[in-house]
Amino acid sequence: MAVPKRKTSKARRDKRRSSVSKLSLPTLAKCQKCGAYNLRHRVCKKCGSYLGNEIVDMTKPEKTTEEDM
């Protein structure tokens, strides 16, 4: 069985446990049309635009089927 040859120092141990390896928050971007915050490279959920162009028509209601209910 492998056994450490020397004790791991507190500095080395704490460097490993530091916040360097922790996950960061996702970067949010402001929509060019409505100003809402959303994930980068995604269509805006409020106005349906991407890079200033309307991609999804948000005025039409979504179709609902009996399976969804």
N, C-alpha and C positions, 0 to 999 in steps of 0.2 A: 504494500500500500504506500502511496506517495505521501511524504510528510514534508512540510516546509522546513528548509534548512535554518532560516532565521525568522525572528519575529517581524511582522510587518509593522513599520513605524506608524505613528498616528498621522503624520503628514501624508504619507503615501495612501493610507486607508481613507483619509478624509478627501483627498483629491479624487479618488475613485467614487466616493459617495456624493461629490459636489453636484451642484445644479447644472453642470456642463452636459450631463447625459440625460437630463429631464426633457420632456416634450415641451414645445412652445405652442402658443396659441396660433390658430390659423390666421393668415393675413386677410384682412377685409379690405375691400375696395368700395369706393363711392360710385353709385350709378350716375352716368353722365346726364340722363334725362330727369330722373325723379330725386336723386340724391340719397336714396336708401343704401344702406350698407349690405353687402352680400359677399360671398366667396369670390375670389378672383377667377376669371375665365369661366364664369357661369352666367346664365341668363338671369336677369333680375326677376325676382318673384313678385314684385309689386307692379311693375309696368311692362314686363315681358320684353325688354330690350337688351341688346348686347352690343357694345362698342357704338352706342348711339343709334343703332338700327333696330326697328321693331321686328322681333323674331316670332314672338308668340302673341296672338291677338287676345288680349285680356278682357275685351268687352263681351265676347261670347261666353256664355256659361258652359262648363264642361258637361259632356254627355254622361248621364248616370244610367246604369243598367240595373236590373233587378238583382243581379249577382252581387253588386256592390252594397246593396242595402241589407 
